[in-house]
Amino acid sequence: MSDTPVKQQNTAAFYGQAVASFSVAMAATAVGIFKLNADAWVRAFLGIAVLYLVTSAFTLAKVIRDRQEAAGRAYNPFERP
């Protein structure tokens, strides 16, 4: 038997759903912040906080993916390296 790892590929539909979901979430958050009954500086702070959260989430996902690929097995965030 061969131990050749099988590389999983996402389908175009899954990719499209992920992009659409992200777009809807960001648009809904932007509209919510824009319509918020608060001062402009509060809305600006919330907008920057959302952007920071999104970029840090992308970075975390990349780090987890890279660690998983390097280890060649499923990554468990609660394991000690």
C-alpha positions as CSV (number, residue, x, y, z in Angstrom):
1,M,0.0,0.0,0.0
2,S,1.1,3.5,-0.7
3,D,1.3,6.2,1.9
4,T,1.1,9.0,-0.7
5,P,-0.9,11.8,0.8
6,V,-3.9,12.9,-1.2
7,K,-4.2,16.7,-1.7
8,Q,-7.7,17.8,-1.2
9,Q,-9.0,20.5,-3.6
10,N,-12.0,22.6,-2.8
11,T,-14.7,22.8,-5.4
12,A,-15.6,26.0,-7.2
13,A,-19.0,26.0,-5.5
14,F,-17.3,25.8,-2.0
15,Y,-14.9,28.6,-3.0
16,G,-17.8,30.7,-4.3
17,Q,-19.8,30.2,-1.1
18,A,-16.9,31.2,1.1
19,V,-16.3,34.4,-0.9
20,A,-20.0,35.2,-0.9
21,S,-20.4,34.5,2.8
22,F,-17.4,36.7,3.6
23,S,-18.7,39.5,1.3
24,V,-22.2,39.4,2.9
25,A,-20.7,39.5,6.4
26,M,-18.4,42.4,5.7
27,A,-21.2,44.3,3.9
28,A,-23.7,43.7,6.7
29,T,-21.1,44.8,9.3
30,A,-20.3,48.0,7.3
31,V,-24.0,48.9,7.0
32,G,-24.5,48.2,10.7
33,I,-21.6,50.4,11.7
34,F,-22.7,53.1,9.2
35,K,-26.3,53.2,10.5
36,L,-25.2,53.1,14.1
37,N,-26.6,56.0,16.1
38,A,-23.2,57.1,17.5
39,D,-20.5,59.8,16.9
40,A,-18.3,59.5,13.8
41,W,-15.3,58.6,15.9
42,V,-17.1,55.7,17.5
43,R,-18.1,54.4,14.0
44,A,-14.5,54.9,12.8
45,F,-13.1,53.0,15.7
46,L,-15.5,50.1,15.1
47,G,-14.6,50.1,11.4
48,I,-10.9,49.9,12.2
49,A,-11.5,47.1,14.8
50,V,-13.4,45.1,12.2
51,L,-10.6,45.5,9.7
52,Y,-8.0,44.4,12.3
53,L,-10.1,41.4,13.3
54,V,-10.4,40.3,9.6
55,T,-6.7,40.7,8.9
56,S,-5.7,38.8,12.1
57,A,-8.2,36.0,11.2
58,F,-6.6,35.6,7.8
59,T,-3.2,35.6,9.3
60,L,-4.2,33.0,11.9
61,A,-5.7,30.8,9.2
62,K,-2.5,31.0,7.2
63,V,-0.3,30.1,10.1
64,I,-2.5,27.1,11.0
65,R,-2.5,25.9,7.4
66,D,1.3,26.3,7.1
67,R,1.9,24.4,10.4
68,Q,-0.5,21.7,9.3
69,E,1.2,21.3,5.9
70,A,4.6,21.2,7.5
71,A,3.6,18.6,10.0
72,G,1.9,16.5,7.4
73,R,-1.0,15.6,9.6
74,A,-4.1,17.1,11.1
75,Y,-3.4,20.2,13.3
76,N,-4.8,20.3,16.8
77,P,-4.4,23.8,18.3
78,F,-4.5,22.3,21.8
79,E,-1.5,20.1,21.3
80,R,1.9,21.1,22.4
81,P,4.3,21.7,19.4
